[in-house]
Amino acid sequence: MLIVRRRVGQAILIGDQVEVHVLEVSPGRVKLGIVAPREVTVMRAEVKLTREANIQAAAPVPPEKLEDLARRLKAEREAPKKPEEDSGQGELGEPTEGEARQGSAHAEPNSDAFRA
């Protein structure tokens, strides 16, 4: 990596056709202007990395991997279900009988718990 110090208004040359101008410098940022022929692709590095990641994510999945996934899902569906732990709630998140008898654990703003 070549490291070059430049001030606002100065430029560096890359080959005979590409110029990089320092347009503005502020804390934590540098604004550059790039002059290059149309045939030369100029883009930010993070844009290129994102593009490559998107292309890889959109690539077709090999049939072997799909078959393996289908086998695992089928085996999971056919396996006997383990008893689930008691969550302390009835269907649809309703309190169980024991909770209903004990009352709510949360005090209402107008209850004695909030009075001085």
Beta strands, then each sheet from edge to edge (+ up, - down):
strand 1: 11-14
strand 2: 18-26
strand 3: 29-35
sheet 1: 1+ 2- 3+
end
